[in-house]
Each structure stands twice: as C-alpha cells, then as structure tokens.
Amino acid sequence: MDELGNRVLIVAFDGWNDAGEAASAAAAHIRESGAYREVFSVDPELYFDYQYTRPQITLDADGSRTLSWPDATLWRPLHPSEGTRLWVLSGVEPARAWQSFAAELVDAALSEDITGIIALGSMMSDVPHTRPISVFAGSENERLRSTLGLEKPTYEGPAGILTVLAAAAEDAGIPTAALWASVPHYVAGHTPSPKATLALLDRVTALTGAVVARGALPAEALAWEASIDAAASDDEEMTEYIHQLEQTRDTWDSPEASGDAIAQEFERYLRHGGSGEGPGRPGRDDPRRS
C-alpha cells in the first residue's frame, strides 16, 4: 500500500477496455459513494470522433434539452480522511492524439500530487458466471510487483488507452498498477456485470486500504447471476457450455492441480467444443476475436 502512496488515482474508460461496463461502473461507484469535485476535463474537440462517440441529448427537470459531450474528467475527493484518498479519472476512450491525451491527464495528475495510479479494465473471457470473477493484477513497475504481489504483464497485441496512460504515468514517476476483470463473454456484450464491478472494487480496497461502501452492489451481483441462471436453464446447449467452463475453472483453481492435470483438462475442453464457436462465442471471423 505504501508504494502507491495515499493519493491514488482510479482510472477507467468506456469502450474497448470496459467489457460488461465493469470498469467504468467501478469508477462511477467510487465517485458516487463520496463527495467529489471536478478539477480537470479535456477539450473534447481535440480527442473524440463524434461519429464514433456521439454527444448525448437529455431532458432536464423542467423539460429542457441539454447536450452532453464525450469527455475525460478528473475528480478530486472533497473531504479529507485518514489513510488513502481516491481520486477518479473517468470518461471515454479517445479516438485520436492518444499521446497528447495521456500527457494532458498525467500533467493534471501531477498537479494534484497523485502518488499512485490504478487503472481498471474488464475483458471478455471464457469464464463461467457462477464462479468468482478473476481479476488480473499487474504492473510494469518492479517495485510495485515486489511489494504488492502483482504480476508482470506478458500480453502482446493491440493496446488500449489504459496501457498508453500507464506508460506515460510511469515515465513521469507515478507508479501504476492495472486490474483487469474477466467477464463471461456470453453476457459481456449484453448487460452490465455488477459481479465484475464488485470484484474490481474488492481489489482496489485490498491494494490501497481505502474504504469504499459497497451499497447495493452485492445484491445486484446476486441478482445478475440468478438472471443468467434462469436464462441458461431454458437452453440445454448453453447449460452444457457453462458446465464445461465450470469444470475448466475448477481444475485450474484446485490446490492439487498439476501441469499434467491442467493440460488434460484443457485438451478435454477442446475436444468438447472449446475450439469451436460455442453459444455466444465469437466465431473465427468475428471482429471481437481481433
């Protein structure tokens, strides 16, 4: 906890990094659980493509219509407290000028004397909704990995804005960690995933020691799981597919699991359709696989 300091910035963006809206919902929950004030916001004209991320029009209390533009905003907690305080940076993944975007936000973080950053993301994965949500906790910062027990990321491929921002923050001397929740792919694109949001908040608390009220999230997570159970119960193929995912997850989680056992379970999974396009699973030509 000491390595992140007591002024920690929580970062989450809508878009590519946000399967099941788990990450953006976690950031929103933190901000809504306390009193916050906006201290910085980027100029949307510089970074967003309005054909891709359109402004939203809403009605206010007196019936007047108001335009809301895509943004990225830094929020400061209003009230001092003992221990770690959480700042929040949330918004929409930009469409252009990512390096300038990251530089602006890192400058804003430095002006707030931010001592550490935790980036939140969520991704579609071959995991069952009935088991605890897996959260990958990693960092490029060797000191954070050593003191907080984080992993060194090994992913190679297209990167999101969280990776770009983390690299800029590390270059500026702000230690940065990342938490990625695995959301069942067969529901990630259709409904918010409060169970994944709750898992991210639990890890934020564990890493920072900050107190974040859970509110209605535990009940929402149970209702989410029950609703998927009900939907799957009417679909024999989906039920069997979820059962396969459960078996694979239980094998990986079992304390007696050996390399051979894991390999055998993985081979069994592939033989029974894991290499095909199971229910709700992206096909080989589906753009979600890229």
N, C-alpha and C positions, 0 to 999 in steps of 0.2 A: 504493500500500500504506500509506503514512504516514497518509493521510486516514482510514483505518479504524482506525488505531492497532494496538497489539499485544495487545489483549484483545478478541477478536472472538467474538461470539455467533452460532452457526449455528442457524437456526430451521427446523423442518419439522413439519407436522401431517398425520396421517392424514385422509382424507376428500376433500372437493371439490378440494383443492389437490394431489392426490397420484396422478395417473394412473400406472398401472403400478407403484405403490409406489416410484417412483424417488426422490422427495424424502425420504420417511421412511427408506428404506433407506440413503440417503447419510448422514443424521444418525446412524443406528444404526451405520453402518460407522465413522464418526469416533469415536464413543464406545467402540466395541468394540476400536478399534486402540490404545487407551491406557488409563490408569488414571483413572477418574472417580469423583467423589463427589456424591451428591445434595445440593443446598443449598436447594432450594425446590420445593414442589409445591402446586398449587391444591387447594382443597376441592372434590371432585367433585360434592358435593350442590348447589353453587351454579351450576354451569355446564353439566352434562350431562343429557340426557334419556335415561334408561336403557331406554326402549322403542325409541329410535333407536340408541343405542350401549350395548349391554347389557354388564354385567360378565361376565368370563370365569371359568370354573371349571376348574382344572387339578389334576393329581395330582403330588405331590412324590415324592422318592426313596423314602420309606417308605410310600407309598400313600395318604397323607392328602390330602384335597381342600381346595384353597385358592381363595378368591375374589379376583380381581384387578379393581379398578375402573378405569374410564377416567380418565385423568389428563393433566396437562401439567406436566412436571418440568424444572427447570433443573439441569444437571450442570456441575461445575467440574473442570478437569483437576488431578490431584493433584500432579504433578511439575513443577517449574519448568523452563523451557527457554529457550534463546536464540531471539530472534525472536518471531514471533507465536504466541500460545497460543489455542486454540479452546475456547470453552465451547459447550455444546449445550443447546438447548431443544427438547423433542420431546413429542408427545402427540397428543391427539385434538381436532379442531376442535370448539369448544363449540357447544351448541345454544341458549344464551341468554346475556344480560347480557354481550355482547361488549365493550362499553366498559369495564366493570369488570374483566373478564378481562384485557384489554390493559393496563389501568392497573396491576393487580397484577404482571403479568410485567415491565413496564417498571420498576416500583419495585424488583423483585428484580434486574434487570439493573444498575440504578444502584447498588444495594448491593454488587454485585460489581465495580464500577468498569469496566464494559464500555465500550469505546471505539468500537465499531462493530458493526453487525449485518448479516448476510447471510441473507436469507430464501430458502429453497429451495422451489420448486414444480415440478410437472410437469403437462402438459395433453395431452389427446388432439388430434392434428393429422393433417392429410392429408400425411403424410411416409412415405417408404419405410424399412423396417428395414435395408436394405442400404447406406445411406449414413450418414455421420457424423451423430450426433444434434445437432440445432440447439439452442443454448441462448441464450435472450434474456437479456441482462444490462442491467438498467435501474435507475434511481434517480430519485426526486423531488428529490434533493439536488444542486443545481447544481455544487457544489464536487467532489463525487464524480464526476459526469459528466465534468467537465473533466479531472480528474487520472487517472481510471481508464478513460476512453474508454467510458463507459456511455451508454445511450440514455435518452431521456425517454419514459416510458410514455404512450401515447395511448389505451389501452383505455377504453371506457365500457360500463358494464353491471353486472350483479350482482358484488359483491366478496366475496372470501373473508377469512378471519381474518388472513392474511398482510398484506393491504392495511391492515386496521384496526390491526394491531400496528405496522406500519411508520409509519403516520401518528402514532400515539401516541409512538413512539420518537423520531421527528424533532421532535415538539413538546417532548420532554424534552431535546433537544440531542444525541441519539445518531444519528450519520449511518448511514443504512440503504440497502443495495442489495438487489436481488432477482435471482435466477437462476431461469429457467423453462425446463425441458427439454421439447422436443416429442417425444411418444411416438406411434408409429404407432397410429392409432385402431383398426385391425383386430386389434390384440393387447393394447391397453392395459387392457381390462377383464377379461382372461382370465389373465394371467400377469405376474409381476414382470418388470421390464425392467432387468436389470443393465447393459446398454449405456448407458441413460439415466442410471443412478446413477453410472456411471463418468464420463460427460460432466460431470455436476454437480460431482463431486469435482475433476476437472481444472480447472474454472473457479474453484472455491474456492481451490485451490492458486495459480492464476495471480493472483487478486485479493489474497490475503493473504500469500503466500510461505511459509505453513505447510507442513510436511511431513506428508503422510498416506499411510501404507503402503497400497498397492492390494490386497495379499493375493491372493485367488483371483478378484477381480472381472474382470480381463482375460480369464481363461479362461472364466468364466461368461458374459461378454458374447459371446464367440465361439460358445459352445455355444447360447446363446439365438438368435443369428442363424441358426445352422445348423439348429436345430429348426424355425424358421419357414420356412426354405428348403425343408425336407423336406415340411412340411405343404402349402405352396403348390404344390409340384411335382405334387401329385395333383389339383389344382384348376385347370383351364385358365382359368376366369374370374378367379380370384384372381391367377394368374400375370400375366395381361394387365393387370389393375388395378394391380399393383405396378410393372409395367413403365411404365405411364403416369405413376405417381408419380415414378419414377426419372428419366424424361425431363424432367418439370417441374422437379425439383430440380436436375438437371444444367444446365438452361437458366439458372436463377437463379444458380447458382454459377459459371458460366463467366465468365472475365475479359472476354470480348468481348461479353457480353450488353448489349444496348441496351434502352431503354424499348420500342421497337417490337418487338424480338425477344421480350421478356418478354410483351408484350401478345398477340403472335401465338401464343406457346406456351400462354398461359392460355386463349385462345379455342379452340385445338385441344383442350385438355384438357376444356373444357366440352362441345364437340361430341361427344366420345367418352365421355360419361357422367359427367363431373365434376360436373354439376349434378343428376344422378340419385342413386339410392341404390345405390352400388356394393357389392361384397362387404364385409360387415362394417360398412358405413357407416350411421350413424343416418339414419332416414327423416325426412321433413319434420315428422311429428307425434311423433317420438321425443323424450322429455323431455331427452335428452342434448344436444339442439340448443339448449336454452334457457339 
